[in-house]
Amino acid sequence: MKLTPVANIEGDAAAFNTANRNNRKIDYSAIPTVVFSLPPLVMVGDTEEEDRKKGRVFMVNPEDSSSWYNSRRKRHNHS
């Protein structure tokens, strides 16, 4: 059920391409990816590797979760 919007977009593109003999491509860059873990991890858009190739680098330390909402809410010890 959670992938229904993606399936709808793909179905629309397939129907359009079939009816119009076209090659409409789908832009998947704005579709979020989620890992339901503690802490939850989410990604929307380009990967870090793709950002580096485009010259967009954001220095984030994944080891330091002290500022993350779930860490503060659950009072995790940050060592």
PDB file of N, CA, C and O in Angstrom:
ATOM      1  N   MET A   1       0.817  -1.206   0.000  1.00  0.00           N
ATOM      2  CA  MET A   1       0.000   0.000   0.000  1.00  0.00           C
ATOM      3  C   MET A   1       0.856   1.264   0.000  1.00  0.00           C
ATOM      4  O   MET A   1       0.473   2.270  -0.596  1.00  0.00           O
ATOM      5  N   LYS A   2       2.023   1.219   0.669  1.00  0.00           N
ATOM      6  CA  LYS A   2       2.845   2.418   0.758  1.00  0.00           C
ATOM      7  C   LYS A   2       3.488   2.791  -0.568  1.00  0.00           C
ATOM      8  O   LYS A   2       3.878   3.943  -0.757  1.00  0.00           O
ATOM      9  N   LEU A   3       3.606   1.849  -1.482  1.00  0.00           N
ATOM     10  CA  LEU A   3       4.200   2.143  -2.779  1.00  0.00           C
ATOM     11  C   LEU A   3       3.161   2.479  -3.844  1.00  0.00           C
ATOM     12  O   LEU A   3       3.504   2.626  -5.018  1.00  0.00           O
ATOM     13  N   THR A   4       1.904   2.601  -3.449  1.00  0.00           N
ATOM     14  CA  THR A   4       0.830   2.889  -4.399  1.00  0.00           C
ATOM     15  C   THR A   4       1.071   4.166  -5.196  1.00  0.00           C
ATOM     16  O   THR A   4       0.863   4.145  -6.409  1.00  0.00           O
ATOM     17  N   PRO A   5       1.502   5.292  -4.584  1.00  0.00           N
ATOM     18  CA  PRO A   5       1.739   6.491  -5.405  1.00  0.00           C
ATOM     19  C   PRO A   5       2.785   6.271  -6.483  1.00  0.00           C
ATOM     20  O   PRO A   5       2.648   6.793  -7.590  1.00  0.00           O
ATOM     21  N   VAL A   6       3.828   5.507  -6.180  1.00  0.00           N
ATOM     22  CA  VAL A   6       4.863   5.227  -7.174  1.00  0.00           C
ATOM     23  C   VAL A   6       4.275   4.374  -8.299  1.00  0.00           C
ATOM     24  O   VAL A   6       4.523   4.633  -9.477  1.00  0.00           O
ATOM     25  N   ALA A   7       3.505   3.367  -7.933  1.00  0.00           N
ATOM     26  CA  ALA A   7       2.876   2.506  -8.940  1.00  0.00           C
ATOM     27  C   ALA A   7       1.925   3.310  -9.825  1.00  0.00           C
ATOM     28  O   ALA A   7       1.858   3.069 -11.031  1.00  0.00           O
ATOM     29  N   ASN A   8       1.195   4.255  -9.251  1.00  0.00           N
ATOM     30  CA  ASN A   8       0.293   5.102 -10.047  1.00  0.00           C
ATOM     31  C   ASN A   8       1.073   5.941 -11.054  1.00  0.00           C
ATOM     32  O   ASN A   8       0.670   6.058 -12.212  1.00  0.00           O
ATOM     33  N   ILE A   9       2.174   6.516 -10.621  1.00  0.00           N
ATOM     34  CA  ILE A   9       2.998   7.327 -11.520  1.00  0.00           C
ATOM     35  C   ILE A   9       3.569   6.457 -12.643  1.00  0.00           C
ATOM     36  O   ILE A   9       3.583   6.864 -13.805  1.00  0.00           O
ATOM     37  N   GLU A  10       4.040   5.258 -12.290  1.00  0.00           N
ATOM     38  CA  GLU A  10       4.590   4.356 -13.307  1.00  0.00           C
ATOM     39  C   GLU A  10       3.503   3.906 -14.280  1.00  0.00           C
ATOM     40  O   GLU A  10       3.750   3.800 -15.482  1.00  0.00           O
ATOM     41  N   GLY A  11       2.313   3.643 -13.770  1.00  0.00           N
ATOM     42  CA  GLY A  11       1.200   3.249 -14.640  1.00  0.00           C
ATOM     43  C   GLY A  11       0.807   4.357 -15.595  1.00  0.00           C
ATOM     44  O   GLY A  11       0.555   4.107 -16.773  1.00  0.00           O
ATOM     45  N   ASP A  12       0.753   5.590 -15.087  1.00  0.00           N
ATOM     46  CA  ASP A  12       0.437   6.736 -15.947  1.00  0.00           C
ATOM     47  C   ASP A  12       1.482   6.898 -17.053  1.00  0.00           C
ATOM     48  O   ASP A  12       1.139   7.146 -18.209  1.00  0.00           O
ATOM     49  N   ALA A  13       2.755   6.757 -16.689  1.00  0.00           N
ATOM     50  CA  ALA A  13       3.820   6.896 -17.689  1.00  0.00           C
ATOM     51  C   ALA A  13       3.747   5.776 -18.716  1.00  0.00           C
ATOM     52  O   ALA A  13       3.944   6.013 -19.908  1.00  0.00           O
ATOM     53  N   ALA A  14       3.466   4.555 -18.264  1.00  0.00           N
ATOM     54  CA  ALA A  14       3.358   3.428 -19.197  1.00  0.00           C
ATOM     55  C   ALA A  14       2.193   3.630 -20.166  1.00  0.00           C
ATOM     56  O   ALA A  14       2.323   3.376 -21.363  1.00  0.00           O
ATOM     57  N   ALA A  15       1.067   4.084 -19.647  1.00  0.00           N
ATOM     58  CA  ALA A  15      -0.099   4.328 -20.507  1.00  0.00           C
ATOM     59  C   ALA A  15       0.193   5.447 -21.503  1.00  0.00           C
ATOM     60  O   ALA A  15      -0.144   5.332 -22.681  1.00  0.00           O
ATOM     61  N   PHE A  16       0.816   6.525 -21.036  1.00  0.00           N
ATOM     62  CA  PHE A  16       1.157   7.645 -21.910  1.00  0.00           C
ATOM     63  C   PHE A  16       2.116   7.194 -23.010  1.00  0.00           C
ATOM     64  O   PHE A  16       1.935   7.527 -24.182  1.00  0.00           O
ATOM     65  N   ASN A  17       3.135   6.435 -22.617  1.00  0.00           N
ATOM     66  CA  ASN A  17       4.121   5.977 -23.599  1.00  0.00           C
ATOM     67  C   ASN A  17       3.507   5.022 -24.617  1.00  0.00           C
ATOM     68  O   ASN A  17       3.859   5.065 -25.796  1.00  0.00           O
ATOM     69  N   THR A  18       2.601   4.168 -24.175  1.00  0.00           N
ATOM     70  CA  THR A  18       1.941   3.226 -25.085  1.00  0.00           C
ATOM     71  C   THR A  18       1.033   3.968 -26.066  1.00  0.00           C
ATOM     72  O   THR A  18       1.041   3.685 -27.264  1.00  0.00           O
ATOM     73  N   ALA A  19       0.258   4.910 -25.556  1.00  0.00           N
ATOM     74  CA  ALA A  19      -0.699   5.628 -26.396  1.00  0.00           C
ATOM     75  C   ALA A  19      -0.029   6.602 -27.353  1.00  0.00           C
ATOM     76  O   ALA A  19      -0.520   6.825 -28.459  1.00  0.00           O
ATOM     77  N   ASN A  20       1.084   7.180 -26.937  1.00  0.00           N
ATOM     78  CA  ASN A  20       1.722   8.233 -27.729  1.00  0.00           C
ATOM     79  C   ASN A  20       3.036   7.813 -28.381  1.00  0.00           C
ATOM     80  O   ASN A  20       3.718   8.636 -28.993  1.00  0.00           O
ATOM     81  N   ARG A  21       3.387   6.554 -28.254  1.00  0.00           N
ATOM     82  CA  ARG A  21       4.664   6.068 -28.785  1.00  0.00           C
ATOM     83  C   ARG A  21       5.800   6.985 -28.355  1.00  0.00           C
ATOM     84  O   ARG A  21       6.637   7.402 -29.155  1.00  0.00           O
ATOM     85  N   ASN A  22       5.793   7.272 -27.093  1.00  0.00           N
ATOM     86  CA  ASN A  22       6.757   8.191 -26.519  1.00  0.00           C
ATOM     87  C   ASN A  22       7.633   7.424 -25.534  1.00  0.00           C
ATOM     88  O   ASN A  22       7.411   6.236 -25.301  1.00  0.00           O
ATOM     89  N   ASN A  23       8.613   8.086 -24.962  1.00  0.00           N
ATOM     90  CA  ASN A  23       9.478   7.456 -23.976  1.00  0.00           C
ATOM     91  C   ASN A  23       9.577   8.345 -22.738  1.00  0.00           C
ATOM     92  O   ASN A  23      10.670   8.755 -22.349  1.00  0.00           O
ATOM     93  N   ARG A  24       8.437   8.638 -22.124  1.00  0.00           N
ATOM     94  CA  ARG A  24       8.410   9.462 -20.923  1.00  0.00           C
ATOM     95  C   ARG A  24       9.111   8.716 -19.792  1.00  0.00           C
ATOM     96  O   ARG A  24       8.811   7.555 -19.518  1.00  0.00           O
ATOM     97  N   LYS A  25      10.044   9.398 -19.144  1.00  0.00           N
ATOM     98  CA  LYS A  25      10.784   8.798 -18.042  1.00  0.00           C
ATOM     99  C   LYS A  25      10.268   9.348 -16.719  1.00  0.00           C
ATOM    100  O   LYS A  25       9.759  10.467 -16.648  1.00  0.00           O
ATOM    101  N   ILE A  26      10.408   8.548 -15.689  1.00  0.00           N
ATOM    102  CA  ILE A  26       9.929   8.929 -14.360  1.00  0.00           C
ATOM    103  C   ILE A  26      11.099   9.454 -13.549  1.00  0.00           C
ATOM    104  O   ILE A  26      12.180   8.865 -13.547  1.00  0.00           O
ATOM    105  N   ASP A  27      10.877  10.564 -12.861  1.00  0.00           N
ATOM    106  CA  ASP A  27      11.888  11.143 -11.982  1.00  0.00           C
ATOM    107  C   ASP A  27      11.669  10.585 -10.573  1.00  0.00           C
ATOM    108  O   ASP A  27      10.728  10.973  -9.881  1.00  0.00           O
ATOM    109  N   TYR A  28      12.538   9.682 -10.164  1.00  0.00           N
ATOM    110  CA  TYR A  28      12.420   9.048  -8.850  1.00  0.00           C
ATOM    111  C   TYR A  28      13.132   9.837  -7.752  1.00  0.00           C
ATOM    112  O   TYR A  28      13.133   9.407  -6.598  1.00  0.00           O
ATOM    113  N   SER A  29      13.731  10.971  -8.077  1.00  0.00           N
ATOM    114  CA  SER A  29      14.571  11.680  -7.107  1.00  0.00           C
ATOM    115  C   SER A  29      13.795  12.244  -5.915  1.00  0.00           C
ATOM    116  O   SER A  29      14.387  12.468  -4.860  1.00  0.00           O
ATOM    117  N   ALA A  30      12.514  12.474  -6.050  1.00  0.00           N
ATOM    118  CA  ALA A  30      11.743  13.057  -4.937  1.00  0.00           C
ATOM    119  C   ALA A  30      10.959  12.013  -4.160  1.00  0.00           C
ATOM    120  O   ALA A  30      10.120  12.367  -3.333  1.00  0.00           O
ATOM    121  N   ILE A  31      11.214  10.735  -4.409  1.00  0.00           N
ATOM    122  CA  ILE A  31      10.509   9.669  -3.691  1.00  0.00           C
ATOM    123  C   ILE A  31      11.342   9.287  -2.477  1.00  0.00           C
ATOM    124  O   ILE A  31      12.491   8.871  -2.624  1.00  0.00           O
ATOM    125  N   PRO A  32      10.781   9.421  -1.283  1.00  0.00           N
ATOM    126  CA  PRO A  32      11.562   9.151  -0.072  1.00  0.00           C
ATOM    127  C   PRO A  32      11.817   7.666   0.149  1.00  0.00           C
ATOM    128  O   PRO A  32      11.042   6.809  -0.276  1.00  0.00           O
ATOM    129  N   THR A  33      12.926   7.391   0.827  1.00  0.00           N
ATOM    130  CA  THR A  33      13.276   6.053   1.261  1.00  0.00           C
ATOM    131  C   THR A  33      13.362   6.078   2.776  1.00  0.00           C
ATOM    132  O   THR A  33      13.968   6.986   3.345  1.00  0.00           O
ATOM    133  N   VAL A  34      12.766   5.098   3.436  1.00  0.00           N
ATOM    134  CA  VAL A  34      12.723   5.095   4.897  1.00  0.00           C
ATOM    135  C   VAL A  34      13.149   3.736   5.426  1.00  0.00           C
ATOM    136  O   VAL A  34      12.766   2.699   4.884  1.00  0.00           O
ATOM    137  N   VAL A  35      13.947   3.749   6.495  1.00  0.00           N
ATOM    138  CA  VAL A  35      14.286   2.544   7.237  1.00  0.00           C
ATOM    139  C   VAL A  35      13.687   2.723   8.615  1.00  0.00           C
ATOM    140  O   VAL A  35      14.080   3.628   9.352  1.00  0.00           O
ATOM    141  N   PHE A  36      12.742   1.871   8.970  1.00  0.00           N
ATOM    142  CA  PHE A  36      12.070   1.989  10.259  1.00  0.00           C
ATOM    143  C   PHE A  36      12.910   1.311  11.329  1.00  0.00           C
ATOM    144  O   PHE A  36      12.685   0.154  11.684  1.00  0.00           O
ATOM    145  N   SER A  37      13.883   2.058  11.831  1.00  0.00           N
ATOM    146  CA  SER A  37      14.792   1.563  12.848  1.00  0.00           C
ATOM    147  C   SER A  37      14.886   2.614  13.951  1.00  0.00           C
ATOM    148  O   SER A  37      14.211   3.642  13.892  1.00  0.00           O
ATOM    149  N   LEU A  38      15.702   2.363  14.933  1.00  0.00           N
ATOM    150  CA  LEU A  38      15.969   3.359  15.961  1.00  0.00           C
ATOM    151  C   LEU A  38      17.420   3.783  15.844  1.00  0.00           C
ATOM    152  O   LEU A  38      18.298   2.969  16.131  1.00  0.00           O
ATOM    153  N   PRO A  39      17.717   4.971  15.452  1.00  0.00           N
ATOM    154  CA  PRO A  39      16.790   6.009  15.005  1.00  0.00           C
ATOM    155  C   PRO A  39      16.317   5.722  13.590  1.00  0.00           C
ATOM    156  O   PRO A  39      17.001   5.032  12.835  1.00  0.00           O
ATOM    157  N   PRO A  40      15.140   6.252  13.220  1.00  0.00           N
ATOM    158  CA  PRO A  40      14.662   6.057  11.849  1.00  0.00           C
ATOM    159  C   PRO A  40      15.571   6.815  10.882  1.00  0.00           C
ATOM    160  O   PRO A  40      16.015   7.926  11.170  1.00  0.00           O
ATOM    161  N   LEU A  41      15.836   6.206   9.749  1.00  0.00           N
ATOM    162  CA  LEU A  41      16.688   6.822   8.739  1.00  0.00           C
ATOM    163  C   LEU A  41      15.863   7.102   7.499  1.00  0.00           C
ATOM    164  O   LEU A  41      15.092   6.255   7.049  1.00  0.00           O
ATOM    165  N   VAL A  42      16.031   8.290   6.953  1.00  0.00           N
ATOM    166  CA  VAL A  42      15.221   8.719   5.812  1.00  0.00           C
ATOM    167  C   VAL A  42      16.130   9.354   4.775  1.00  0.00           C
ATOM    168  O   VAL A  42      17.108  10.022   5.112  1.00  0.00           O
ATOM    169  N   MET A  43      15.797   9.137   3.511  1.00  0.00           N
ATOM    170  CA  MET A  43      16.537   9.762   2.431  1.00  0.00           C
ATOM    171  C   MET A  43      15.570  10.232   1.356  1.00  0.00           C
ATOM    172  O   MET A  43      14.666   9.501   0.950  1.00  0.00           O
ATOM    173  N   VAL A  44      15.773  11.459   0.903  1.00  0.00           N
ATOM    174  CA  VAL A  44      15.022  11.986  -0.236  1.00  0.00           C
ATOM    175  C   VAL A  44      16.036  12.672  -1.136  1.00  0.00           C
ATOM    176  O   VAL A  44      16.819  13.503  -0.676  1.00  0.00           O
ATOM    177  N   GLY A  45      16.022  12.334  -2.390  1.00  0.00           N
ATOM    178  CA  GLY A  45      16.923  12.988  -3.329  1.00  0.00           C
ATOM    179  C   GLY A  45      18.173  12.183  -3.592  1.00  0.00           C
ATOM    180  O   GLY A  45      18.170  10.954  -3.528  1.00  0.00           O
ATOM    181  N   ASP A  46      19.251  12.903  -3.891  1.00  0.00           N
ATOM    182  CA  ASP A  46      20.502  12.271  -4.287  1.00  0.00           C
ATOM    183  C   ASP A  46      21.209  11.620  -3.103  1.00  0.00           C
ATOM    184  O   ASP A  46      20.998  11.999  -1.951  1.00  0.00           O
ATOM    185  N   THR A  47      22.052  10.634  -3.407  1.00  0.00           N
ATOM    186  CA  THR A  47      22.892  10.021  -2.390  1.00  0.00           C
ATOM    187  C   THR A  47      24.093  10.927  -2.137  1.00  0.00           C
ATOM    188  O   THR A  47      24.323  11.880  -2.881  1.00  0.00           O
ATOM    189  N   GLU A  48      24.851  10.633  -1.098  1.00  0.00           N
ATOM    190  CA  GLU A  48      26.036  11.426  -0.797  1.00  0.00           C
ATOM    191  C   GLU A  48      27.029  11.366  -1.953  1.00  0.00           C
ATOM    192  O   GLU A  48      27.648  12.371  -2.301  1.00  0.00           O
ATOM    193  N   GLU A  49      27.177  10.193  -2.539  1.00  0.00           N
ATOM    194  CA  GLU A  49      28.099  10.037  -3.666  1.00  0.00           C
ATOM    195  C   GLU A  49      27.677  10.901  -4.853  1.00  0.00           C
ATOM    196  O   GLU A  49      28.519  11.531  -5.494  1.00  0.00           O
ATOM    197  N   GLU A  50      26.381  10.932  -5.145  1.00  0.00           N
ATOM    198  CA  GLU A  50      25.884  11.765  -6.246  1.00  0.00           C
ATOM    199  C   GLU A  50      26.092  13.246  -5.942  1.00  0.00           C
ATOM    200  O   GLU A  50      26.442  14.023  -6.831  1.00  0.00           O
ATOM    201  N   ASP A  51      25.875  13.638  -4.675  1.00  0.00           N
ATOM    202  CA  ASP A  51      26.109  15.035  -4.287  1.00  0.00           C
ATOM    203  C   ASP A  51      27.569  15.414  -4.445  1.00  0.00           C
ATOM    204  O   ASP A  51      27.881  16.510  -4.912  1.00  0.00           O
ATOM    205  N   ARG A  52      28.472  14.512  -4.056  1.00  0.00           N
ATOM    206  CA  ARG A  52      29.906  14.800  -4.195  1.00  0.00           C
ATOM    207  C   ARG A  52      30.274  15.003  -5.665  1.00  0.00           C
ATOM    208  O   ARG A  52      31.060  15.895  -5.985  1.00  0.00           O
ATOM    209  N   LYS A  53      29.713  14.185  -6.565  1.00  0.00           N
ATOM    210  CA  LYS A  53      29.990  14.338  -7.998  1.00  0.00           C
ATOM    211  C   LYS A  53      29.499  15.684  -8.516  1.00  0.00           C
ATOM    212  O   LYS A  53      30.085  16.248  -9.440  1.00  0.00           O
ATOM    213  N   LYS A  54      28.421  16.200  -7.920  1.00  0.00           N
ATOM    214  CA  LYS A  54      27.856  17.484  -8.334  1.00  0.00           C
ATOM    215  C   LYS A  54      28.464  18.655  -7.564  1.00  0.00           C
ATOM    216  O   LYS A  54      28.081  19.805  -7.776  1.00  0.00           O
ATOM    217  N   GLY A  55      29.420  18.360  -6.661  1.00  0.00           N
ATOM    218  CA  GLY A  55      30.075  19.422  -5.907  1.00  0.00           C
ATOM    219  C   GLY A  55      29.286  19.893  -4.700  1.00  0.00           C
ATOM    220  O   GLY A  55      29.598  20.943  -4.138  1.00  0.00           O
ATOM    221  N   ARG A  56      28.281  19.153  -4.291  1.00  0.00           N
ATOM    222  CA  ARG A  56      27.480  19.514  -3.117  1.00  0.00           C
ATOM    223  C   ARG A  56      27.829  18.532  -1.999  1.00  0.00           C
ATOM    224  O   ARG A  56      27.394  17.381  -2.015  1.00  0.00           O
ATOM    225  N   VAL A  57      28.606  18.992  -1.044  1.00  0.00           N
ATOM    226  CA  VAL A  57      29.023  18.112   0.040  1.00  0.00           C
ATOM    227  C   VAL A  57      28.551  18.698   1.363  1.00  0.00           C
ATOM    228  O   VAL A  57      28.810  19.864   1.661  1.00  0.00           O
ATOM    229  N   PHE A  58      27.869  17.900   2.142  1.00  0.00           N
ATOM    230  CA  PHE A  58      27.389  18.306   3.455  1.00  0.00           C
ATOM    231  C   PHE A  58      28.087  17.426   4.480  1.00  0.00           C
ATOM    232  O   PHE A  58      27.917  16.207   4.472  1.00  0.00           O
ATOM    233  N   MET A  59      28.855  18.022   5.341  1.00  0.00           N
ATOM    234  CA  MET A  59      29.609  17.255   6.328  1.00  0.00           C
ATOM    235  C   MET A  59      28.713  16.940   7.523  1.00  0.00           C
ATOM    236  O   MET A  59      28.417  17.810   8.342  1.00  0.00           O
ATOM    237  N   VAL A  60      28.297  15.707   7.604  1.00  0.00           N
ATOM    238  CA  VAL A  60      27.467  15.237   8.709  1.00  0.00           C
ATOM    239  C   VAL A  60      28.150  14.019   9.300  1.00  0.00           C
ATOM    240  O   VAL A  60      28.556  13.110   8.575  1.00  0.00           O
ATOM    241  N   ASN A  61      28.276  14.003  10.608  1.00  0.00           N
ATOM    242  CA  ASN A  61      28.879  12.866  11.274  1.00  0.00           C
ATOM    243  C   ASN A  61      27.780  11.906  11.693  1.00  0.00           C
ATOM    244  O   ASN A  61      27.057  12.191  12.648  1.00  0.00           O
ATOM    245  N   PRO A  62      27.629  10.761  11.002  1.00  0.00           N
ATOM    246  CA  PRO A  62      26.550   9.836  11.340  1.00  0.00           C
ATOM    247  C   PRO A  62      26.744   9.168  12.696  1.00  0.00           C
ATOM    248  O   PRO A  62      25.808   8.578  13.238  1.00  0.00           O
ATOM    249  N   GLU A  63      27.964   9.257  13.252  1.00  0.00           N
ATOM    250  CA  GLU A  63      28.225   8.664  14.561  1.00  0.00           C
ATOM    251  C   GLU A  63      27.653   9.527  15.686  1.00  0.00           C
ATOM    252  O   GLU A  63      27.359   9.018  16.767  1.00  0.00           O
ATOM    253  N   ASP A  64      27.495  10.827  15.439  1.00  0.00           N
ATOM    254  CA  ASP A  64      27.012  11.737  16.471  1.00  0.00           C
ATOM    255  C   ASP A  64      25.517  11.972  16.296  1.00  0.00           C
ATOM    256  O   ASP A  64      25.100  12.744  15.434  1.00  0.00           O
ATOM    257  N   SER A  65      24.725  11.313  17.106  1.00  0.00           N
ATOM    258  CA  SER A  65      23.274  11.461  17.010  1.00  0.00           C
ATOM    259  C   SER A  65      22.717  12.295  18.158  1.00  0.00           C
ATOM    260  O   SER A  65      21.516  12.255  18.424  1.00  0.00           O
ATOM    261  N   SER A  66      23.579  13.053  18.841  1.00  0.00           N
ATOM    262  CA  SER A  66      23.140  13.792  20.022  1.00  0.00           C
ATOM    263  C   SER A  66      22.095  14.859  19.708  1.00  0.00           C
ATOM    264  O   SER A  66      21.299  15.213  20.579  1.00  0.00           O
ATOM    265  N   SER A  67      22.084  15.375  18.485  1.00  0.00           N
ATOM    266  CA  SER A  67      21.113  16.415  18.149  1.00  0.00           C
ATOM    267  C   SER A  67      19.830  15.854  17.543  1.00  0.00           C
ATOM    268  O   SER A  67      18.889  16.604  17.279  1.00  0.00           O
ATOM    269  N   TRP A  68      19.786  14.538  17.321  1.00  0.00           N
ATOM    270  CA  TRP A  68      18.603  13.939  16.723  1.00  0.00           C
ATOM    271  C   TRP A  68      17.465  13.911  17.724  1.00  0.00           C
ATOM    272  O   TRP A  68      17.676  13.650  18.909  1.00  0.00           O
ATOM    273  N   TYR A  69      16.278  14.177  17.255  1.00  0.00           N
ATOM    274  CA  TYR A  69      15.103  14.245  18.133  1.00  0.00           C
ATOM    275  C   TYR A  69      14.921  12.967  18.946  1.00  0.00           C
ATOM    276  O   TYR A  69      14.739  13.040  20.161  1.00  0.00           O
ATOM    277  N   ASN A  70      14.964  11.804  18.311  1.00  0.00           N
ATOM    278  CA  ASN A  70      14.732  10.551  19.047  1.00  0.00           C
ATOM    279  C   ASN A  70      15.773  10.329  20.125  1.00  0.00           C
ATOM    280  O   ASN A  70      15.443   9.829  21.201  1.00  0.00           O
ATOM    281  N   SER A  71      17.017  10.685  19.866  1.00  0.00           N
ATOM    282  CA  SER A  71      18.063  10.520  20.869  1.00  0.00           C
ATOM    283  C   SER A  71      17.794  11.396  22.078  1.00  0.00           C
ATOM    284  O   SER A  71      17.937  10.952  23.217  1.00  0.00           O
ATOM    285  N   ARG A  72      17.403  12.646  21.832  1.00  0.00           N
ATOM    286  CA  ARG A  72      17.110  13.552  22.951  1.00  0.00           C
ATOM    287  C   ARG A  72      15.850  13.122  23.685  1.00  0.00           C
ATOM    288  O   ARG A  72      15.791  13.180  24.913  1.00  0.00           O
ATOM    289  N   ARG A  73      14.839  12.690  22.931  1.00  0.00           N
ATOM    290  CA  ARG A  73      13.569  12.304  23.540  1.00  0.00           C
ATOM    291  C   ARG A  73      13.735  11.086  24.437  1.00  0.00           C
ATOM    292  O   ARG A  73      13.095  10.993  25.484  1.00  0.00           O
ATOM    293  N   LYS A  74      14.590  10.154  24.031  1.00  0.00           N
ATOM    294  CA  LYS A  74      14.765   8.916  24.790  1.00  0.00           C
ATOM    295  C   LYS A  74      15.944   8.998  25.764  1.00  0.00           C
ATOM    296  O   LYS A  74      16.264   8.027  26.451  1.00  0.00           O
ATOM    297  N   ARG A  75      16.586  10.174  25.812  1.00  0.00           N
ATOM    298  CA  ARG A  75      17.703  10.422  26.714  1.00  0.00           C
ATOM    299  C   ARG A  75      18.812   9.395  26.557  1.00  0.00           C
ATOM    300  O   ARG A  75      19.329   8.867  27.542  1.00  0.00           O
ATOM    301  N   HIS A  76      19.171   9.120  25.314  1.00  0.00           N
ATOM    302  CA  HIS A  76      20.283   8.195  25.059  1.00  0.00           C
ATOM    303  C   HIS A  76      21.595   8.824  25.483  1.00  0.00           C
ATOM    304  O   HIS A  76      21.778  10.038  25.393  1.00  0.00           O
ATOM    305  N   ASN A  77      22.500   7.988  25.944  1.00  0.00           N
ATOM    306  CA  ASN A  77      23.824   8.450  26.311  1.00  0.00           C
ATOM    307  C   ASN A  77      24.670   8.559  25.042  1.00  0.00           C
ATOM    308  O   ASN A  77      24.745   7.609  24.264  1.00  0.00           O
ATOM    309  N   HIS A  78      25.295   9.693  24.835  1.00  0.00           N
ATOM    310  CA  HIS A  78      26.091   9.931  23.634  1.00  0.00           C
ATOM    311  C   HIS A  78      27.565   9.906  24.008  1.00  0.00           C
ATOM    312  O   HIS A  78      28.091  10.860  24.581  1.00  0.00           O
ATOM    313  N   SER A  79      28.224   8.801  23.676  1.00  0.00           N
ATOM    314  CA  SER A  79      29.647   8.715  24.015  1.00  0.00           C
ATOM    315  C   SER A  79      30.502   8.735  22.789  1.00  0.00           C
ATOM    316  O   SER A  79      31.728   8.671  22.889  1.00  0.00           O
TER     317      SER A  79
END
